[in-house]
């Protein structure tokens, strides 16, 4: 595989386009075939970018939550056509679990009405009989050896979370956010804290038929096809592919046919689209 163009583009993200810090990973058929990191996590150049940088993945959390629900559907504990009211009677409107998954994956605001992170986690808890964190850890994180991934902020992971930047249109550069990592995390409830390497391996399993290299079955291939082609909100019209642009300027790309996964992470909000032309 030729990565010359991608390597050149990745270099320009930091030098020409001024992104302070990023991580970029490409997987093909279980193998990490390309990795690039750049910059410092803060403008004082105290913390250099390295492979264990953690990022707040907002849309990435949506995909993981929907995969968790799909596992419960495969186990026969619930159906896509079941009413969500059956498990959460207090919601305002009646809709199916399939509709819930689509709207949750589409909605930008995690606390919009019924299709929010609180309700999706409550739904998983009601069906699985476990807390959301217990279920995610036992069914996804531990089997996939995602040791640097969590839906909870703690003393250990907050030390590794990359700084947040915002694009200033007047000065045309990036300004470091004055908000604490706690404020950033709780402002956007429902994000997953993870590294590019961890999340790439999660996506790579979906891209490789749903089974890890050591034989753990995350999902059946038919379930993955249904998720990507029929259920999830998708930013590409291409069949057998999933594209998601993140709140902080990140990217998740899964191409089932080509068995290619691309995960890019940064903490730079309000980036003008023309900057990356």
PyMOL commands that set and color helices and strands:
alter all, ss='L'
color gray80, all
select helices_A, chain A and resi 4-15+58-74+84-86+97-106+117-128+132-141+157-159+181-187+196-207+221-231+273-276
alter helices_A, ss='H'
color red, helices_A
select strands_A, chain A and resi 21-28+31-39+55-57+165-168+173-176+192-194+241-245+251-255+260-266+268-269
alter strands_A, ss='S'
color yellow, strands_A
deselect
rebuild
show_as cartoon
